[in-house]
Amino acid sequence: MEWFFSQFFATPVHRDVTEEVKVWLALIAAVLAISFWAWHRWMAPRADAKATWTKRTLQLLLGVLCVTSFCNYSRYDDDYVWVERVDAYDLVHYYLNAKYFDELGYFELYPAVLLAHHEEGEHAKRPLPSQVQFQNEEDYYFVSTREFLSDAEEHQRIRDLFGDQTRWLQFRHDFIYLQRDVKGFSRETWVQMLNDHGFNGAPTWVTIAQPLANSVPIESVKVLGYLDALWLLLALGLVWWAFDGTAAAFTFVFLMTTYSMRWPTLTWAFGRYDYVALLIIAVCLLKKAKHHWAGAATALATSFRVFPAVWLWGPAFRGAWDLIRHRKLNKKLVTLGAAFVITHLLLWGVVSARLGTDPIERHFDNLFAHTTEDNLSSMREGFAIATAYTPSEAVSGLNYILTGEPPNHNNRMNQERRERIKDQKKVRQILAILLVLALGFGLRRAKDHESFAMGFIPFFLMATASYYYYVVRSTLVCTHAGDLTKGRNAFALAFLFFIEAAINWVQQNHPDWRVIHIGWLGWLLVIYSVAMVVVFNVEAYKAGKLTAGAPSSPSQTPAS
């Protein structure tokens, strides 16, 4: 691969170029999804040489798309992406805070890095904002930078957190290396970080990540970035095992083209895509009827990020329906739930023994504070964002995309929009609950892995999350791609890739208008979600009619 890159490119291609290419790659993937379905419908029944040749051509094109997507994501320079670069901004949070979690907890990272920066000097090269955002048990709050830097008592309190001088100096060395020796941590990024929401890694994740971070010196931190790549490679291997190579290829192309993996770049950060891999793995294990292992994988993903628990909604509804409606205990789904609960309890037991219960409480308090309407940002996605993006704004935004005429709304998440989201909360939640219930009802006859994979829909409807968490749409991608004999899978897969193409294009061509991006993404996902609710309910209704009309088998005939 390195030889291939070196023959054509002397330096990495600029990201603006590769992001534009993603649009076309995603559109090609959408066309291929429909093409595979068309082959199954019209060519496969012929079972002749032409059908074989056509299928091989489609497989070859998909293989070429995989290679091209990988090269494009690599910016046509494997050393640059896979060997040289790391994301200092992200590592300050997920490497540094994990390594020094005993000293920093959830609230002391920014005061500590600001003090380290101050002690190291070079202030003129690293400007400071007039105020910085800190956090305590109550909420986020702003502090005057000048007052903080002149508060000797506060400085000593921070140093005392580290116990001895050696540990503080080690922390200071690690931070300064990330801030000043790693390429890409610009002055603008430094200022932006001081107004971010800080570190919120789950205690279970910290329990696993802390010894890893302490065992790898900051100069070799790139090694930890490969763990995410290994997680995703394992997940792709299981997609191939559970479904087929076509499903694995489409999932790979999605990971290489999705806007949600724009940041952080794969291998540039530490522990950012483990939960995604675990959810994909759980889908595959359910496909192979390994419900106990699927429950354990889901529990581990949930302990890392909390929200993956929502993926159990479909199986839970189906299990409850079987029990209430048919007086039947679905043993496989009980196994899934039991494995989830037992694994979860074991993990939190380990966390409590290692860190105590206080970090668990702090984590959830921090999580709830981070997700309030007042803390919504232009990086967040969800049903709440979609409903707050009014039809007139959507039309205005689309008109801006087509004609360049400035939209009639603010280009960022502002207080007016936050207030609108608050005002809509009751009505929106009722609508979301109805859709989630309708989804569960539709999934009552679906396959276990399908009902699990659709967990993204209640996640989208009930919560808001930063755009990079939306890479969890990969559970939808691998499930749809796993059976392209069905038209609903092919067209749903094509629509998911169309969303990626559209959002990549909007972000790349109109980066300042974040509201257009998050608004239209929300609306497109509403369309997808409603379509899936309708499709699964129609399928469940038809399956019920077939079951009701089918003659009883001998084993079902009552004994005389």
C-alpha positions in Angstrom: 0.0 0.0 0.0 2.8 2.4 0.8 4.4 1.7 -2.6 1.1 2.5 -4.3 0.7 5.8 -2.5 4.3 6.8 -3.1 4.0 6.2 -6.9 1.3 8.9 -7.2 1.4 11.2 -4.3 4.4 12.9 -2.7 2.4 14.6 0.1 -1.0 13.9 1.7 -4.0 15.2 -0.1 -5.7 18.1 1.7 -8.8 17.0 3.7 -11.0 19.4 1.8 -10.4 17.3 -1.3 -10.9 14.0 0.3 -14.1 15.2 2.0 -15.5 16.2 -1.4 -14.6 12.8 -2.8 -16.6 11.1 0.0 -19.7 12.6 -1.5 -19.2 10.7 -4.7 -18.1 7.5 -3.0 -21.2 7.5 -0.9 -23.4 8.0 -3.9 -21.7 5.1 -5.7 -22.3 2.9 -2.7 -26.0 3.9 -2.8 -26.2 2.9 -6.5 -24.4 -0.4 -5.8 -26.9 -1.2 -3.0 -29.8 -0.9 -5.5 -27.8 -2.8 -8.1 -27.3 -5.8 -5.8 -31.0 -5.9 -5.1 -31.8 -5.7 -8.8 -29.4 -8.6 -9.5 -31.1 -10.7 -6.9 -34.5 -9.9 -8.3 -34.0 -10.2 -12.0 -30.6 -11.9 -12.6 -30.2 -14.6 -9.9 -33.3 -16.6 -11.0 -31.8 -17.0 -14.4 -28.8 -18.9 -12.9 -26.8 -18.6 -16.2 -23.4 -17.3 -17.2 -24.7 -13.8 -17.6 -26.0 -13.8 -14.1 -22.7 -15.1 -12.8 -20.7 -12.5 -14.8 -23.0 -9.7 -13.6 -22.6 -10.6 -9.9 -18.8 -10.8 -10.2 -18.8 -7.4 -11.8 -20.8 -5.9 -9.0 -18.5 -7.6 -6.4 -15.5 -6.2 -8.2 -16.9 -2.7 -8.3 -17.7 -3.0 -4.5 -14.1 -4.2 -3.9 -12.7 -1.2 -5.9 -15.0 1.1 -3.9 -13.6 -0.4 -0.7 -10.0 0.3 -1.8 -10.8 3.7 -3.1 -12.6 4.7 0.2 -9.7 3.5 2.2 -7.2 5.4 0.2 -9.3 8.5 0.3 -9.7 8.3 4.1 -5.9 7.8 4.3 -5.5 11.0 2.2 -3.4 8.9 -0.2 -0.6 8.8 2.3 -0.7 5.9 4.8 2.2 7.3 6.8 0.4 10.5 7.5 -2.8 9.0 8.7 -1.8 5.6 10.1 1.7 6.3 11.4 2.5 10.0 11.9 -0.5 11.9 13.2 -2.5 11.9 16.4 -5.3 14.3 17.6 -3.8 16.2 20.5 -7.1 17.8 21.3 -8.8 14.5 21.9 -5.9 12.9 23.6 -5.8 15.7 26.2 -9.2 14.4 27.3 -9.1 10.7 26.7 -5.4 9.9 27.3 -4.4 12.6 29.8 -7.5 12.5 31.9 -7.6 8.7 31.9 -3.9 8.5 32.9 -4.3 11.0 35.7 -7.9 10.2 36.6 -7.0 9.6 40.3 -5.8 13.2 40.5 -8.1 14.9 38.1 -11.4 13.2 38.4 -14.1 14.8 36.2 -13.6 18.4 37.1 -9.9 19.3 37.3 -8.5 18.7 33.8 -8.9 22.3 32.5 -7.6 24.0 35.7 -4.6 21.6 35.6 -3.7 22.2 31.9 -4.2 25.9 32.3 -1.7 25.9 35.2 0.7 23.7 33.3 0.6 26.1 30.3 1.2 29.0 32.6 4.2 27.5 34.3 5.8 26.5 31.0 5.6 30.1 29.7 5.5 30.9 25.9 2.2 32.7 26.5 2.5 34.9 23.5 2.6 31.8 21.2 -0.5 30.4 22.9 -3.1 33.1 23.4 -5.7 32.7 26.2 -9.3 33.7 26.1 -10.6 36.2 28.6 -12.5 33.5 30.4 -12.4 29.7 30.6 -15.1 27.2 31.2 -14.7 25.0 34.3 -17.1 22.5 36.0 -18.1 21.5 39.5 -20.7 19.3 41.1 -23.4 21.8 40.2 -22.8 22.8 36.6 -20.4 24.4 34.1 -19.3 28.0 35.0 -16.9 30.6 33.6 -13.8 31.9 35.4 -11.7 35.0 34.5 -8.4 33.7 33.1 -6.5 36.6 34.6 -7.9 35.9 38.1 -7.1 32.2 37.8 -3.6 32.8 36.7 -3.0 35.2 39.7 -4.5 32.9 42.3 -1.5 31.3 44.0 -3.6 29.4 46.5 -5.6 27.8 43.7 -2.4 26.8 41.9 -1.1 25.1 45.0 -4.4 23.3 45.5 -4.1 21.8 42.0 -0.5 20.8 42.5 -1.5 19.1 45.8 -3.9 16.9 43.9 -0.9 15.1 42.4 0.6 14.3 45.8 4.3 14.8 45.1 6.2 17.1 42.7 7.3 14.3 40.5 3.8 13.3 39.5 2.8 17.0 38.8 5.9 17.4 36.6 5.1 14.3 34.7 1.6 15.5 34.0 3.0 18.9 33.0 5.4 17.2 30.6 2.7 15.1 29.0 0.4 18.0 28.5 3.1 20.3 27.1 4.1 17.5 24.7 0.6 17.3 23.3 0.1 21.1 23.2 3.4 22.1 21.7 5.2 19.1 20.2 2.3 17.4 18.4 1.3 18.7 15.0 -2.2 20.1 14.6 -2.9 21.5 18.0 -3.3 25.1 16.8 -3.7 28.2 18.8 -7.4 28.3 17.8 -7.9 24.7 18.9 -6.3 25.5 22.3 -8.7 28.4 22.9 -11.6 26.3 21.7 -10.7 23.5 24.1 -10.8 25.9 27.1 -14.5 26.4 26.4 -15.3 22.8 25.8 -17.3 20.5 28.2 -14.3 18.6 29.4 -13.9 14.9 30.0 -16.8 12.6 30.5 -15.4 9.1 30.0 -17.4 6.4 31.8 -15.9 4.9 35.0 -15.8 1.5 33.4 -13.9 2.9 30.4 -11.5 4.7 32.8 -10.9 1.4 34.7 -9.7 -0.2 31.5 -8.0 2.8 29.9 -6.1 4.0 32.9 -3.6 1.2 33.1 -3.1 1.3 29.4 -2.5 5.0 29.4 0.0 4.7 32.3 1.9 1.9 30.5 2.4 3.9 27.3 4.6 7.1 27.5 3.2 10.2 25.8 5.9 10.0 23.1 4.4 6.6 22.0 0.8 7.5 22.4 0.0 6.6 18.7 0.2 3.0 19.8 -3.0 3.4 21.7 -4.8 4.7 18.7 -4.4 1.4 16.9 -6.8 -0.2 19.5 -9.8 1.4 17.8 -8.7 0.1 14.4 -8.4 -3.4 15.9 -11.8 -3.1 17.4 -13.4 -2.2 14.1 -11.4 -4.8 12.1 -12.8 -7.4 14.5 -16.3 -6.1 14.0 -15.9 -6.2 10.2 -14.6 -9.8 10.4 -17.7 -10.8 12.4 -19.9 -9.1 9.8 -18.3 -11.2 7.1 -18.8 -14.3 9.4 -22.4 -13.6 10.3 -23.6 -12.2 7.0 -21.2 -12.2 4.0 -18.4 -10.3 2.3 -20.9 -8.0 0.7 -22.3 -6.8 4.0 -18.7 -6.4 5.4 -17.7 -4.4 2.3 -20.7 -2.0 2.6 -20.0 -1.5 6.3 -16.4 -0.8 5.6 -17.3 1.8 2.9 -19.7 3.4 5.4 -17.0 3.7 8.0 -14.7 5.3 5.5 -17.2 7.8 4.1 -19.5 8.7 7.0 -19.4 12.3 8.2 -19.4 10.9 11.7 -15.9 9.6 11.4 -14.6 13.0 10.1 -13.4 13.5 13.7 -11.6 12.0 15.4 -9.7 10.3 12.6 -9.2 6.6 13.1 -6.0 5.8 15.0 -5.5 9.5 16.0 -7.4 9.1 19.3 -7.7 6.6 22.1 -10.9 4.6 22.9 -13.2 6.5 20.6 -14.8 3.7 18.5 -14.9 0.7 20.9 -18.6 1.0 21.6 -19.4 1.1 17.9 -17.5 -2.1 17.2 -19.2 -3.7 20.2 -22.7 -2.9 18.9 -21.8 -4.2 15.4 -20.4 -7.3 17.1 -23.6 -7.8 19.1 -25.7 -7.6 15.8 -23.5 -10.3 14.3 -23.7 -12.5 17.4 -27.5 -12.3 17.4 -27.5 -13.2 13.7 -25.6 -16.4 14.7 -27.9 -17.0 17.7 -25.2 -16.3 20.2 -27.5 -14.4 22.5 -25.4 -14.7 25.7 -22.3 -13.2 24.0 -24.5 -10.5 22.3 -25.8 -9.5 25.7 -22.3 -9.3 27.2 -21.1 -7.2 24.2 -24.0 -4.8 24.6 -23.3 -4.5 28.3 -19.7 -3.6 27.7 -20.7 -1.0 25.1 -23.3 0.4 27.5 -20.7 0.6 30.3 -18.5 2.6 28.0 -21.1 5.1 26.7 -24.5 4.4 28.4 -26.7 5.0 25.4 -26.0 1.6 23.7 -28.5 0.1 26.2 -31.2 1.6 23.9 -30.4 -1.0 21.2 -32.1 -3.6 23.5 -35.5 -1.9 22.9 -36.6 -4.0 20.0 -35.7 -7.4 21.6 -37.2 -6.2 24.9 -40.5 -5.3 23.3 -40.6 -8.5 21.4 -39.9 -10.6 24.5 -42.6 -8.7 26.4 -45.1 -9.2 23.5 -44.4 -12.9 23.4 -45.0 -13.2 27.1 -48.1 -11.1 27.3 -49.8 -11.8 24.0 -48.8 -15.4 23.5 -48.0 -16.6 27.0 -44.7 -17.7 25.7 -41.3 -17.1 27.3 -38.7 -16.3 24.6 -35.7 -18.1 26.0 -33.2 -16.6 23.6 -34.3 -13.1 24.4 -34.3 -13.9 28.1 -30.7 -15.1 27.7 -29.8 -11.8 25.9 -31.3 -9.8 28.8 -29.8 -11.9 31.5 -26.3 -11.8 30.0 -26.6 -8.0 29.7 -27.7 -7.5 33.3 -25.1 -10.0 34.8 -22.2 -8.5 32.7 -23.3 -5.0 33.6 -23.4 -5.8 37.3 -20.0 -7.5 37.2 -18.5 -4.5 35.4 -19.9 -1.9 37.8 -18.7 -4.1 40.7 -15.2 -4.0 39.4 -15.5 -0.2 38.9 -16.8 0.3 42.5 -13.9 -1.8 43.9 -11.3 0.1 41.9 -12.6 3.7 41.9 -15.4 3.7 44.5 -19.0 4.8 43.9 -18.3 8.6 43.8 -17.0 8.6 40.2 -20.1 6.7 39.1 -22.4 9.3 40.6 -20.2 12.1 39.2 -20.2 10.6 35.7 -24.0 10.5 35.5 -24.4 14.0 37.0 -21.9 15.2 34.4 -23.7 13.3 31.6 -27.1 14.9 32.5 -25.6 18.3 32.8 -23.9 18.0 29.4 -27.2 17.0 27.7 -29.5 19.7 29.0 -31.0 22.1 26.5 -28.9 25.0 27.8 -25.7 23.1 26.8 -26.8 22.1 23.3 -24.3 23.1 20.7 -24.1 23.1 16.9 -22.4 19.8 17.0 -25.4 17.9 18.5 -27.9 15.8 16.5 -31.3 14.3 17.3 -35.0 14.5 16.9 -35.1 17.6 19.1 -32.8 19.4 16.6 -34.9 18.3 13.7 -38.2 19.6 15.2 -36.6 22.9 16.1 -35.5 23.3 12.4 -38.8 24.7 11.1 -40.1 24.1 7.6 -39.5 27.7 6.6 -35.9 27.4 7.8 -35.5 24.2 5.9 -36.7 25.8 2.7 -34.5 28.8 3.3 -31.5 26.6 3.9 -32.2 24.5 0.8 -32.6 27.7 -1.2 -29.2 28.9 0.1 -27.6 25.7 -1.0 -29.1 26.0 -4.5 -28.9 29.7 -5.1 -26.5 31.2 -2.5 -29.1 33.5 -1.1 -28.5 33.9 2.7 -30.9 31.9 4.9 -33.4 33.7 7.2 -32.0 32.1 10.4 -28.9 32.0 12.5 -26.0 29.9 11.3 -25.3 28.3 14.7 -27.2 26.9 17.7 -28.2 30.1 19.5 -30.3 30.8 22.6 -33.5 31.4 20.6 -33.2 27.9 19.1 -32.5 26.4 22.6 -35.6 28.0 23.9 -37.6 26.7 21.0 -36.3 23.2 21.8 -37.4 23.7 25.5 -40.9 24.9 24.4 -41.4 21.9 22.2 -40.2 19.3 24.7 -43.6 17.9 25.9 -45.1 17.6 22.5 -41.9 16.3 21.0 -41.5 13.6 23.7 -45.0 12.4 23.3 -44.5 12.1 19.5 -41.1 10.3 20.1 -42.6 7.9 22.6 -45.4 7.0 20.1 -42.9 6.4 17.4 -40.8 4.3 19.6 -43.8 2.2 20.7 -44.9 1.9 17.1 -41.4 0.7 16.2 -41.4 -1.9 19.0 -44.8 -3.1 17.8 -43.5 -3.5 14.3 -40.4 -5.4 15.4 -42.5 -7.9 17.3 -42.1 -10.4 14.4 -38.7 -9.2 13.2 -35.5 -11.3 13.4 -33.6 -10.8 16.6 -30.6 -9.1 15.0 -32.9 -6.8 13.0 -34.8 -5.7 16.1 -31.5 -5.0 17.9 -30.0 -3.1 15.0 -33.0 -0.7 14.8 -32.0 0.6 18.3 -30.5 3.6 16.5 -34.1 4.9 15.9 -35.1 5.3 19.6 -31.6 6.7 20.3 -32.2 9.3 17.6 -35.7 10.1 18.8 -35.1 10.3 22.5 -31.7 11.8 22.9 -29.3 14.4 21.5 -25.7 13.4 20.9 -22.6 14.9 19.2 -22.4 14.1 15.5 -19.5 11.7 15.9 -21.6 9.3 18.0 -23.9 8.9 14.9 -21.4 6.4 13.5 -23.6 3.9 15.3 -25.7 4.0 12.2 -23.3 1.3 11.2 -25.6 -1.3 12.9 -28.2 -0.3 10.4 -25.8 -0.5 7.5 -24.5 -4.0 8.2 -28.1 -5.3 8.8 -29.5 -3.8 5.6 -26.5 -4.9 3.6 -26.7 -8.4 5.1 -29.8 -9.2 3.0 -30.0 -7.3 -0.2 -32.6 -9.8 -1.6 -35.2 -7.5 0.1 -36.0 -4.3 -1.6 -36.6 -2.5 1.7 -33.0 -3.3 2.8 -31.5 -2.2 -0.5 -33.4 1.1 -0.6 -32.9 1.8 3.1 -29.1 1.2 2.6 -29.1 3.5 -0.4 -30.9 6.2 1.6 -28.4 5.9 4.4 -25.5 6.4 2.0 -27.4 9.3 0.3 -27.6 11.0 3.7 -23.9 10.7 4.1 -23.4 12.2 0.6 -25.7 15.1 1.3 -24.4 15.9 4.7 -20.7 15.7 3.6 -21.5 18.0 0.7 -23.3 20.6 2.9 -20.6 20.6 5.5 -17.8 20.9 3.0 -19.4 23.6 0.9 -21.2 25.6 3.6 -19.2 24.9 6.8 -20.3 28.1 8.5 -23.9 27.1 8.4 -24.0 24.4 10.9 -27.7 24.7 11.5 -28.4 23.7 7.9 -26.3 20.7 8.4 -27.8 19.5 11.7 -31.3 20.5 10.7 -31.4 18.6 7.4 -29.6 15.6 8.9 -32.4 15.5 11.5 -35.1 15.7 8.9 -33.6 13.0 6.7 -33.3 10.7 9.7 -36.9 11.4 10.6 -37.8 10.2 7.1 -35.7 7.1 7.6 -37.1 6.4 11.0 -40.8 6.8 10.0 -40.2 4.7 6.9 -38.7 1.9 9.0 -41.6 2.1 11.5 -44.1 1.8 8.6 -42.2 -1.0 6.8 -41.8 -3.2 9.9 -45.4 -2.8 10.9 -46.6 -3.7 7.4 -44.3 -6.8 7.4 -45.5 -7.8 10.9 -49.1 -7.4 9.8 -48.6 -9.6 6.7 -46.6 -12.2 8.7 -49.5 -12.3 11.2 -52.0 -12.9 8.5 -49.9 -15.7 7.0 -49.5 -17.3 10.4 -53.2 -17.1 11.1 -54.1 -18.7 7.8 -51.5 -21.4 7.8 -52.7 -25.0 8.7 -51.6 -26.4 12.0 -48.7 -28.8 11.9 -49.0 -32.2 13.5 -47.1 -31.1 16.5 -49.6 -28.2 17.0 -52.7 -30.4 16.8 -54.2 -31.0 20.2 -54.1 -34.6 21.4 -57.4 -36.4 21.3 
